[in-house]
Amino acid sequence: MPTEDPNRKGRFLYSTSTKFEFQFGYSRAVRHGNVIRIAGTAGLDENGQVVSDDVVEQTRRAIDIVKAALEDLGGSLGDVIMTRLYVRNVSDIDSVAVVHGEVFRDIRPATSIVKVDFIDPKILVEIEAEAVYGGADAKQGTAGVG
């Protein structure tokens, strides 16, 4: 269940309760109005540890966290309009793209992929996402108008 921001009515926060969210003062995801934004999400377990040294497993875990955040805030993967993929190694781009494609092939959000150096050298991939809550439904409701 998302937490309504006590300082901003209609703004909802989602947290995975990692030490990083507390330490840096951010939420894993925020829904404000019909927009959902999900912070850079690595493939970490419940204790904040990298799940594997395999980029595919890290990517799958990161997407699972993104999906859970979206669902908690009332959205779904189908509402995603943008993803940003950050990878440590250029050689991992194809593997990350395959996993991303398995999930988003029919959704087809705008996507960027960038090579970066992470603070934690065990992290091989991070994913950010933006979604419009109910956006697909609203668009279907206006088909043929205008």
C-alpha positions in Angstrom: 0.0 0.0 0.0 1.5 3.3 -1.0 1.9 6.1 1.6 0.3 9.4 0.9 2.9 12.2 1.2 1.9 14.1 4.4 3.1 17.3 2.9 1.4 17.0 -0.6 -2.1 15.7 -0.9 -2.5 13.4 -3.9 1.2 12.5 -4.0 1.9 8.8 -3.1 5.2 7.3 -2.2 6.5 3.7 -2.6 9.5 2.4 -0.7 11.4 -0.9 -0.7 12.8 0.2 2.7 16.4 -0.2 1.6 19.1 1.7 3.5 19.8 3.7 0.4 16.3 5.2 0.3 16.7 6.4 3.9 20.3 7.4 3.5 19.8 9.5 0.4 16.3 10.6 1.2 14.3 9.3 -1.8 11.4 7.1 -2.6 11.7 4.1 -4.9 8.7 5.4 -6.8 6.4 8.4 -6.7 2.9 8.8 -8.1 1.7 12.4 -8.5 -1.5 12.8 -10.3 -1.4 10.3 -13.1 2.4 10.2 -13.4 4.5 7.5 -11.9 8.3 7.8 -11.8 10.5 5.0 -10.6 14.0 5.7 -9.4 17.1 3.9 -10.7 16.5 0.3 -9.6 19.2 -2.3 -9.3 18.7 -6.1 -8.9 19.0 -6.1 -5.1 17.4 -8.5 -2.6 15.4 -7.5 0.5 18.7 -6.9 2.4 20.0 -4.5 -0.2 22.5 -7.0 -1.6 23.1 -7.7 -5.3 21.1 -10.8 -6.2 23.7 -12.3 -8.5 26.9 -11.6 -10.5 24.8 -12.4 -13.6 23.5 -9.4 -15.5 20.3 -11.3 -16.7 19.4 -12.2 -13.1 20.0 -8.6 -12.0 17.9 -7.3 -14.8 15.0 -9.7 -14.0 15.1 -8.7 -10.3 15.2 -5.0 -11.2 12.1 -5.4 -13.4 10.3 -7.3 -10.7 11.0 -4.4 -8.3 9.8 -1.9 -10.9 6.6 -4.0 -11.5 5.9 -4.2 -7.8 6.2 -0.4 -7.4 3.9 0.2 -10.3 1.3 -2.2 -9.0 1.5 -0.8 -5.5 0.8 2.7 -6.9 -2.1 1.4 -8.9 -0.4 1.1 -12.3 1.0 -1.7 -14.4 3.8 -2.4 -16.8 1.4 -1.6 -19.5 1.3 2.0 -18.3 5.1 2.5 -18.8 6.0 5.1 -21.4 9.8 5.4 -20.8 12.5 3.2 -19.5 16.2 4.1 -19.0 18.7 1.2 -18.8 22.1 1.8 -17.3 24.7 -0.8 -17.8 28.3 -1.1 -16.5 29.6 -3.2 -19.4 28.9 -2.5 -23.0 29.2 -6.3 -23.6 26.0 -6.8 -21.4 23.8 -4.6 -23.6 22.5 -7.5 -25.7 21.6 -9.6 -22.6 19.8 -6.7 -20.9 18.0 -5.9 -24.2 16.7 -9.4 -24.5 15.2 -9.4 -21.0 13.8 -5.9 -21.5 12.3 -7.1 -24.8 10.7 -10.1 -23.1 8.8 -7.7 -20.8 8.2 -4.6 -22.9 8.0 -5.9 -26.5 4.3 -5.4 -26.8 4.3 -2.2 -24.6 7.1 -0.5 -26.5 8.0 2.4 -24.3 10.6 5.0 -25.4 13.9 3.6 -24.1 17.5 4.8 -23.6 20.5 2.7 -22.7 23.6 4.2 -21.3 26.9 2.9 -20.1 27.8 4.0 -16.6 30.0 3.3 -13.6 28.0 2.5 -10.5 29.1 3.3 -7.0 28.8 -0.4 -6.1 31.0 -2.4 -8.5 28.7 -5.5 -8.1 25.8 -3.7 -9.8 25.8 -4.4 -13.5 22.4 -2.8 -14.5 19.9 -0.3 -13.2 16.5 0.5 -14.6 14.4 3.7 -14.3 10.8 3.9 -15.5 8.1 6.5 -16.1 4.4 5.6 -16.5 1.2 7.4 -17.0 -1.3 5.9 -14.6 -4.4 4.9 -16.5 -2.9 6.5 -19.7 -3.7 3.6 -22.0 -7.3 3.4 -20.8 -7.8 7.2 -21.2 -6.4 7.1 -24.7 -8.7 4.2 -25.7 -11.7 6.2 -24.4 -10.9 9.1 -26.7 -10.3 7.1 -29.9 -11.9 8.8 -32.9 -12.3 12.1 -31.1 -10.8 15.3 -32.7 
